[in-house]
Amino acid sequence: MTDLNDALRFAGQGGLATRFTRIGPHEAARLCQEAYGISGAMKRLETEKDDTYLITAPDARYILKIANPDETQGELDLQNAVLDHLAEHFTRPAPRVIRARTGEGMLREPASGRFYRLLSFVEGTPLDMMETRTETLPEIGRVLAELRLALGGFRHPHQSRQLVWDVQHVMRLRPLLGEVSLPPRHQALAGEAFARLAEVAHRIPALPRQVVHNDFYASNIVADPETGHVTGVIDFGDVVESAVAIDLAVALMGQILKAFTPDQDIFANAYPVLAGYLERAPLSDEELAIIPHMVMARVLVRAVMTQYRAALMPENAPYILRNAAPSWAQLQWFLARPTAEVEAILRARPEFRRGS
């Protein structure tokens, strides 16, 4: 029971299992006007656990983020500090923290006690809303590597926070499997995946680590729709100190095939991303070996957590489950291959061998 209680607490951290009363556009507009002197058309954006508004003012566009009630000041300060650091050390566009009239980068809404922040808007179209061009794939890798290097010297008191979406902690979710309503076949797949990951989890702490983005999906990479050129990176809500290999695994997981036959290589679109990454930053042979396991871990966490959270918050289920459908076929693809074969997916390719 202790392990289950820990899994339940872990699954709900940061507001992932917290229901709250939404702050409407009129109240959000009032906060923005009073705190920042900015007003404009308000558009709610669908998000995982908070209230987020796009504000179109006469001079510019902004993002107002009103945090989940269970998000702490420390973890939000971590996100602000990362963005302030990137403003000086990252050459690509990323959100900037807009200071309030008081000079503060974060304020608290009096009635609810929820923290809120205003960020600059990064122009461009999220890659998940356009057809990704072949030439964009290596650029995705280059941008992530540049982001890794920019964050290499960053430190913050809350960087070691523990997140469900940081798969260095994937085994803490294993007891949660019994609390999730799944068809027997999916239960079996998830159980087999946890067993596979239990064999390699002890290798994660020895990997190179630092503060990383940890959510480098197509929805958080914006590009010019005409050229496909990456114009910026958004959504730093999952920044955390973790293994560099896990950060890259998230990006590769976002590019593995969603529809495929059992004999297809679902990493086909991910190889150019890795090639671009290696143009800017190195990886060890051990990192190349562990990354495919971490891709599977992220697929597993997505499969289990989306089902768990959708049952808790059915009103937000369509958003929570929007990317979950391919997870079970992807898990089956990994588990149909022996551990050694999975470890060789990247490491055995000639173009990724060290010194090639």
C-alpha positions as CSV (number, residue, x, y, z in Angstrom):
1,M,0.0,0.0,0.0
2,T,2.9,2.3,0.7
3,D,4.1,2.0,-2.9
4,L,0.6,2.7,-4.2
5,N,0.2,5.7,-2.0
6,D,3.5,7.1,-3.3
7,A,2.4,6.4,-6.9
8,L,-0.9,8.2,-6.3
9,R,0.8,11.2,-4.8
10,F,3.4,11.3,-7.6
11,A,0.8,11.0,-10.3
12,G,-1.1,14.0,-8.8
13,Q,1.9,16.3,-8.2
14,G,2.0,19.8,-9.8
15,G,-1.8,19.8,-10.2
16,L,-2.1,16.9,-12.6
17,A,-4.9,15.4,-10.5
18,T,-6.3,18.7,-9.2
19,R,-9.7,20.0,-10.3
20,F,-10.2,23.7,-10.1
21,T,-12.6,26.5,-11.0
22,R,-11.5,28.1,-14.2
23,I,-10.8,31.9,-14.3
24,G,-12.8,33.3,-17.2
25,P,-11.7,35.8,-19.8
26,H,-13.2,38.9,-18.1
27,E,-11.4,38.2,-14.9
28,A,-8.2,37.3,-16.8
29,A,-8.4,40.6,-18.7
30,R,-8.8,42.5,-15.4
31,L,-5.7,40.9,-14.0
32,C,-3.7,41.7,-17.1
33,Q,-4.9,45.3,-17.2
34,E,-4.4,46.0,-13.5
35,A,-1.0,44.3,-13.1
36,Y,0.6,45.0,-16.5
37,G,-1.4,47.9,-18.0
38,I,-2.0,45.7,-21.1
39,S,-5.5,45.0,-22.6
40,G,-6.7,43.3,-25.7
41,A,-8.7,40.5,-27.2
42,M,-8.6,37.4,-24.9
43,K,-8.6,33.8,-26.3
44,R,-8.4,30.8,-24.0
45,L,-5.9,28.2,-25.1
46,E,-6.5,24.5,-24.2
47,T,-3.9,23.3,-21.7
48,E,-3.2,20.4,-19.5
49,K,-3.7,21.8,-16.0
50,D,-4.0,25.7,-15.9
51,D,-5.7,28.7,-17.4
52,T,-3.8,30.1,-20.4
53,Y,-4.9,33.1,-22.5
54,L,-3.6,34.5,-25.7
55,I,-3.9,38.3,-25.5
56,T,-3.9,40.3,-28.7
57,A,-3.0,43.9,-27.8
58,P,-2.6,46.8,-30.2
59,D,1.2,46.6,-30.1
60,A,1.9,42.9,-29.5
61,R,0.6,39.5,-28.5
62,Y,1.1,38.0,-25.0
63,I,0.5,34.8,-23.1
64,L,-1.1,35.0,-19.7
65,K,-0.7,31.9,-17.6
66,I,-2.7,31.4,-14.4
67,A,-1.2,28.5,-12.6
68,N,-2.9,25.4,-11.3
69,P,-3.7,25.8,-7.5
70,D,-1.2,23.0,-6.7
71,E,1.7,24.5,-8.7
72,T,4.2,26.0,-6.2
73,Q,5.9,29.3,-6.3
74,G,9.2,27.6,-6.4
75,E,8.5,25.5,-9.6
76,L,7.1,28.6,-11.3
77,D,10.1,30.6,-10.3
78,L,12.2,27.9,-11.9
79,Q,10.4,28.3,-15.2
80,N,10.8,32.1,-15.1
81,A,14.5,31.8,-14.2
82,V,15.1,29.5,-17.2
83,L,13.4,32.0,-19.5
84,D,15.5,34.8,-18.1
85,H,18.6,32.7,-18.5
86,L,17.8,31.9,-22.1
87,A,17.2,35.6,-22.9
88,E,20.9,36.0,-22.5
89,H,22.3,32.6,-23.6
90,F,20.0,31.2,-26.4
91,T,20.0,32.6,-29.9
92,R,16.6,31.3,-30.8
93,P,13.3,33.0,-29.8
94,A,11.7,31.7,-26.6
95,P,9.1,33.4,-24.4
96,R,10.3,36.3,-22.3
97,V,9.0,37.1,-18.8
98,I,7.1,40.4,-18.8
99,R,7.5,42.2,-15.6
100,A,4.4,43.7,-13.8
101,R,4.2,47.4,-13.0
102,T,5.6,46.5,-9.6
103,G,8.7,44.9,-11.3
104,E,7.7,41.3,-10.3
105,G,7.8,38.4,-12.7
106,M,5.0,36.5,-10.8
107,L,1.9,37.7,-9.0
108,R,-0.8,36.0,-6.9
109,E,-4.5,36.3,-7.7
110,P,-6.1,37.4,-4.3
111,A,-9.4,35.5,-4.5
112,S,-8.0,32.0,-5.5
113,G,-4.4,32.4,-4.3
114,R,-3.2,31.2,-7.7
115,F,0.0,32.5,-9.2
116,Y,0.0,34.2,-12.6
117,R,2.6,35.3,-15.1
118,L,2.7,37.2,-18.4
119,L,5.0,36.0,-21.2
120,S,5.8,37.3,-24.6
121,F,4.3,35.5,-27.6
122,V,6.7,33.6,-29.9
123,E,5.6,34.0,-33.5
124,G,5.3,31.0,-35.7
125,T,3.1,27.9,-36.2
126,P,3.5,24.9,-33.9
127,L,4.9,22.0,-35.9
128,D,2.0,19.7,-35.0
129,M,-0.3,22.1,-36.9
130,M,1.6,21.8,-40.2
131,E,3.2,19.1,-42.3
132,T,6.7,18.7,-41.1
133,R,9.1,19.0,-44.0
134,T,12.0,16.6,-44.4
135,E,14.6,19.4,-44.1
136,T,13.0,20.5,-40.8
137,L,13.7,17.2,-39.0
138,P,17.5,17.8,-38.5
139,E,16.8,21.4,-37.5
140,I,14.7,20.1,-34.7
141,G,17.7,18.2,-33.4
142,R,20.0,21.2,-33.8
143,V,17.7,23.5,-31.9
144,L,17.4,21.0,-29.0
145,A,21.1,20.6,-28.9
146,E,21.6,24.4,-28.8
147,L,19.0,24.6,-26.0
148,R,20.9,22.0,-24.1
149,L,24.2,23.9,-24.4
150,A,22.5,27.2,-23.5
151,L,21.1,25.6,-20.2
152,G,24.4,23.8,-19.4
153,G,25.5,26.3,-16.8
154,F,22.0,27.0,-15.4
155,R,21.3,26.3,-11.7
156,H,18.2,26.8,-9.6
157,P,17.1,25.7,-6.1
158,H,14.1,23.9,-7.5
159,Q,15.6,22.2,-10.5
160,S,15.5,18.8,-8.8
161,R,11.7,18.8,-8.5
162,Q,10.2,15.4,-9.5
163,L,7.8,15.3,-12.4
164,V,5.6,12.5,-13.7
165,W,6.7,13.4,-17.3
166,D,10.4,13.0,-16.4
167,V,10.9,9.3,-17.0
168,Q,13.9,8.9,-14.8
169,H,11.1,8.3,-12.2
170,V,9.1,5.9,-14.4
171,M,9.2,3.0,-12.0
172,R,7.4,5.0,-9.3
173,L,4.3,4.8,-11.5
174,R,4.3,1.0,-11.7
175,P,1.8,0.5,-8.7
176,L,-0.6,2.9,-10.4
177,L,-1.3,0.4,-13.2
178,G,-3.7,-1.4,-10.9
179,E,-5.7,1.8,-10.5
180,V,-6.2,2.4,-14.2
181,S,-9.1,0.9,-16.1
182,L,-7.6,-0.7,-19.2
183,P,-8.5,-3.6,-21.5
184,P,-6.7,-6.8,-20.4
185,R,-4.4,-6.7,-23.5
186,H,-3.3,-3.2,-22.7
187,Q,-2.8,-4.0,-19.0
188,A,-0.5,-6.9,-20.1
189,L,1.5,-4.6,-22.4
190,A,2.0,-2.0,-19.8
191,G,3.0,-4.6,-17.2
192,E,5.6,-6.0,-19.7
193,A,6.9,-2.6,-20.4
194,F,7.4,-1.8,-16.7
195,A,9.2,-5.1,-16.3
196,R,11.5,-4.3,-19.3
197,L,12.3,-0.8,-17.9
198,A,13.0,-2.3,-14.4
199,E,16.0,-4.0,-16.1
200,V,17.6,-0.8,-17.2
201,A,16.4,1.9,-14.7
202,H,19.6,1.5,-12.6
203,R,21.6,2.9,-15.5
204,I,19.8,6.2,-15.6
205,P,21.5,8.0,-12.6
206,A,25.0,7.5,-14.2
207,L,24.0,9.4,-17.4
208,P,25.1,13.0,-17.9
209,R,22.5,15.4,-16.5
210,Q,21.5,19.0,-16.3
211,V,18.4,21.2,-16.5
212,V,16.5,20.3,-19.7
213,H,13.3,21.3,-21.5
214,N,11.8,17.8,-21.2
215,D,8.9,18.5,-23.5
216,F,10.4,19.0,-26.9
217,Y,7.4,17.9,-28.9
218,A,6.1,19.3,-32.2
219,S,3.5,21.3,-30.3
220,N,6.2,23.2,-28.5
221,I,8.4,23.9,-31.5
222,V,7.2,26.8,-33.7
223,A,8.2,27.3,-37.4
224,D,7.6,29.5,-40.4
225,P,4.7,27.7,-42.3
226,E,6.1,28.9,-45.6
227,T,9.7,27.6,-45.2
228,G,9.4,25.1,-42.3
229,H,12.3,26.9,-40.6
230,V,12.1,26.7,-36.8
231,T,11.4,30.1,-35.4
232,G,11.3,29.4,-31.7
233,V,10.7,27.1,-28.7
234,I,7.8,27.5,-26.3
235,D,6.2,25.8,-23.2
236,F,8.9,25.5,-20.5
237,G,6.5,24.1,-18.0
238,D,8.3,20.7,-17.6
239,V,11.9,22.0,-17.2
240,V,13.7,19.9,-14.7
241,E,17.1,18.5,-13.9
242,S,17.3,15.1,-15.7
243,A,19.4,13.0,-18.0
244,V,20.3,14.7,-21.2
245,A,19.4,11.4,-22.9
246,I,15.9,11.6,-21.6
247,D,15.5,15.1,-23.0
248,L,16.5,13.9,-26.5
249,A,14.3,10.8,-26.1
250,V,11.2,13.0,-25.7
251,A,12.1,14.7,-29.0
252,L,12.6,11.4,-30.8
253,M,9.4,10.0,-29.3
254,G,7.5,12.9,-30.9
255,Q,8.8,11.8,-34.3
256,I,8.4,8.0,-34.2
257,L,5.7,6.7,-36.5
258,K,2.1,6.7,-35.3
259,A,0.8,4.3,-38.0
260,F,3.0,1.4,-39.1
261,T,3.3,-2.3,-39.8
262,P,5.1,-4.6,-37.3
263,D,8.2,-4.9,-39.6
264,Q,8.5,-1.1,-40.2
265,D,11.2,0.9,-38.4
266,I,9.2,3.4,-36.4
267,F,12.3,5.5,-35.8
268,A,12.6,6.4,-39.5
269,N,11.6,10.0,-39.0
270,A,13.6,10.3,-35.7
271,Y,17.1,9.5,-37.3
272,P,17.4,12.9,-39.0
273,V,16.5,14.6,-35.6
274,L,19.3,12.7,-33.9
275,A,21.7,13.5,-36.8
276,G,21.0,17.2,-36.4
277,Y,21.4,17.0,-32.6
278,L,24.8,15.4,-33.0
279,E,26.0,18.2,-35.3
280,R,25.8,20.5,-32.2
281,A,26.3,18.3,-29.1
282,P,27.8,14.9,-28.4
283,L,26.3,11.8,-26.9
284,S,28.1,8.7,-25.5
285,D,27.6,5.2,-26.6
286,E,25.7,4.5,-23.4
287,E,23.4,7.4,-24.0
288,L,22.7,6.1,-27.5
289,A,21.9,2.7,-26.1
290,I,19.6,3.9,-23.3
291,I,17.6,6.5,-25.4
292,P,15.4,3.9,-27.2
293,H,14.4,2.6,-23.7
294,M,13.6,6.1,-22.6
295,V,11.5,6.6,-25.7
296,M,9.5,3.5,-24.7
297,A,9.3,4.8,-21.1
298,R,7.8,8.1,-22.3
299,V,5.3,6.2,-24.5
300,L,4.4,4.1,-21.5
301,V,3.9,7.1,-19.1
302,R,1.7,8.7,-21.8
303,A,-0.4,5.6,-22.1
304,V,-0.9,5.1,-18.4
305,M,-1.2,8.7,-17.2
306,T,-3.6,9.9,-19.9
307,Q,-6.0,7.1,-19.0
308,Y,-5.6,7.8,-15.3
309,R,-6.1,11.5,-15.7
310,A,-9.0,11.3,-18.2
311,A,-11.0,9.2,-15.7
312,L,-10.3,11.8,-13.0
313,M,-11.2,14.8,-15.2
314,P,-13.7,13.7,-17.8
315,E,-14.5,17.3,-18.7
316,N,-10.9,17.7,-20.0
317,A,-10.6,14.1,-21.4
318,P,-10.5,15.1,-25.1
319,Y,-7.5,17.3,-24.5
320,I,-5.8,14.8,-22.2
321,L,-6.2,11.9,-24.6
322,R,-5.5,13.8,-27.8
323,N,-2.1,12.1,-28.5
324,A,-2.6,8.8,-26.7
325,A,-4.1,6.6,-29.4
326,P,-0.8,5.3,-31.0
327,S,0.7,4.4,-27.6
328,W,-0.3,0.8,-27.4
329,A,0.8,-0.2,-30.9
330,Q,4.1,1.6,-30.2
331,L,4.6,-0.3,-27.0
332,Q,3.9,-3.5,-28.8
333,W,6.5,-2.7,-31.4
334,F,9.2,-2.2,-28.7
335,L,8.3,-5.3,-26.7
336,A,8.3,-7.5,-29.8
337,R,12.1,-6.9,-29.9
338,P,14.6,-8.2,-27.5
339,T,16.3,-5.7,-25.1
340,A,19.6,-5.9,-27.0
341,E,17.9,-5.2,-30.3
342,V,16.2,-2.1,-28.8
343,E,19.6,-0.9,-27.4
344,A,21.1,-1.2,-30.9
345,I,18.5,0.9,-32.7
346,L,20.6,4.0,-32.6
347,R,24.0,2.8,-31.4
348,A,24.5,0.3,-34.3
349,R,23.7,2.7,-37.1
350,P,27.0,3.7,-38.8
351,E,26.2,7.4,-39.0
352,F,25.8,7.6,-35.2
353,R,28.9,5.7,-34.2
354,R,31.5,7.9,-32.4
355,G,34.1,9.1,-34.7
356,S,32.1,8.3,-37.8
